[in-house]
Amino acid sequence: MRPRAPQLMIFDCDGVLVDSEPLSVDVLVRVLHNAGVEMDAEEAYVRFLGKSLQTMSDILHTDYGLAVDDRFLEEMRLDLYQRFRKELQAVDGIADALDALDVPRCVASSSQMERIRLSLTITGLIDRLEPHLFSASMVSRGKPAPDLFLHAAAQMGVPAENCIVIEDSPAGIEAAKAAGMRVFAFAGASHARSERHKAALLQLEPDVLFDDMRELIHFVRQEQRDGNIL
């Protein structure tokens, strides 16, 4: 079956729009240390990359015996937002890519809505994407379940098979494929450039793997040409 021309681009936020994952993991590892859980950055990436706060909390409770309470979450939130305001940058090339796209777009992120809006505001991307912002807090199951992507597509009025998801994490790729959507794996943010990470993404067989956001428009236009061939 030939591909259909894309009618909606669904962007993950962290690691796709904003280069936030190293900051997030650094803060998480420090807060976990304060709570008595020793974990290095590599393990944190493997266990939590792309997953929702609820999923992270469930893993910490089940596998590490840590009950994530309000104090833990507030410490992490305050520290992370302070780091974001000082250090957060947009992914290189994303502003130009968004400006060049002629396909409707939205954001579907595992982060809380407050964090999504803060990240996009700090990096100057908010006006290119609001109001079409969707958070894992809006659905019962976070990535790798397909719920968030299906919710975003339904709200945007586009069938799943006409959506392309831009993701940087294995959990996000799994979620997109489970939703019946095409998925472009992005490996250009600072946490995703290792051969090990790229191999983990390739193992899930995304439709495209790329590491320069300036290439996105080329891949989208190729999909448009292929989808319009009679």
Secondary structure, 3 states (H helix, E strand, C coil): CCCCCCCEEEECCECCCECCHHHHHHHHHHHHHHCCCCCCHHHHHHHHCCCCHHHHHHHHHHHHCCCCCHHHHHHHHHHHHHHHHHHCCECCCHHHHHHHCCCCEEEEECCCHHHHHHHHHHCCCHHHHCCCEEEHHHCCCCCCCCHHHHHHHHHHCCCHHHEEEEECCHHHHHHHHHCCCEEEEECCCCCCCCHHHHHHHHHCCCCEEECCHHHHHHHHHHHHHHHHCC
